Amino acid sequence: MDIFIFPFITAAAITLLSVPLIIRLARRYGLVDDPKKRYHPANTHSGIIPRAGGAAIAAGIIGAGLWYLSPSPQVYGIYIGAVLVVAVGLWDDVVDLSPYLRLLLNFLAAGIVVWSGVMTPFITNPFGGVFHLDQFSFTVSLLGSEYQFFLFSILFSLLWIVWMMNAVGWSAGVDGQFPGFVAIASIVIAILSQRLAASDVSQTLVTELSMITAGAFIGFLYWNFYPQKIMPGYGGKSLAGFMLAILSILSGAKVGTALLVLGVPLIDAFYTILRRILKGQSPFRADRGHLHHLLLDLGWGKRRIAFFYWGITAFLGVIALTLQSPQKLFVFLFLFVVIGAVLATVRLFDFFRVVS
């Protein structure tokens, strides 16, 4: 139980205690979100709220990691990538970076982690067997040493990490919604990896890192729950997807499990991209069309939306821990259709309400 409790408590305490300092620094250096000065269509808050919450979350993850995790190239790669993700977020808090520049820097952070050895060698086939991603490789000579790289594994891992960094972050719309479901998803991955630890000692690292991630976001939740005292900022949102993507890779390429546990935010992100493309807009152009925005328009309160996301994530987590791969696929596809129907129904209702 030590690998569950102590890393969790340490990360939560570091983040919890560092947030007041981050709030003071954010106010001093103008890292705040003022809807009157900085319009953003996805904003759901009023008043001046400090940003830069990602710095406190990263402090919890790296601080606890330095204490509990055994040093390795992968661990150092995660630390460096996390620092870069948060640094980009702080930069964006100041100057509102181009979404294309942010995407490029996302790939850079993902590339650092992949270079350190965090890659997906295979993907489990829900109908049996696996899809191997390590069939094609090439060798690079650098500083007198040779490094072997697996092409498809690298490409998939890069795309998976960057996709998660953006898709998870898009569901940070209302107070408390985001850190809660990230913490729950991390705990599910911790339980899954601990089940595998008896046959694979490397899964102990995944369990500890998962609980550290969960603790850091729980520590942040105290300050982010309604009414929020601080926002995660772009750095905090990207860091969540970054860590969850890495955990799903390290836990034995459990990409399908992550897809199911994070079904609501990931499916919402897919429909968001599809809707923007069909409207002839850039898929990276922010708008007020996410599921949490539609629920707000229906009259749901922010606490209710946060609890809804937490509850769905916990429910899907239980399913992910109990069902086999074919059953998980069926549940995911069912959820995909249901969320699509909900989004379409709400939009149709709004259309007729406007017309009438």
Buried (B, 14 or more C-beta within 10 A) or exposed (E): EEBBEBBBBBBBBBBBEBBEEBBEEBEEEEBBBEBEEEEEEBBBBEEEBBBBBBBBBBBBBBBBBEEBBEEEEBBBBBBBBBBBBBBBBBBBBEEEBEBEEBBEBBBBBBBBBBBBEBBBBBBBEBEEEEEEBBEEEEEEEEEEEEEEBBEBBBBBBBEBBBBBBBBBBBBBBBBBBBBBBBBBBBBBBBBBBBEBBEEEEBBBBBBBBBBBBBBBBBBBBBBBBBEBBBBBBBBBBBBBBBBBBBBBBBBBBBBBBBBBBBBBBBBBBBBBBEBBEEEEEEEEEBBBBBBBBBBBEEEBEBBBBBBBBBEBBBEBBEBBEEBEBEBBBEBBEEBBEEBBEBBEEBEEEEEEEEEE
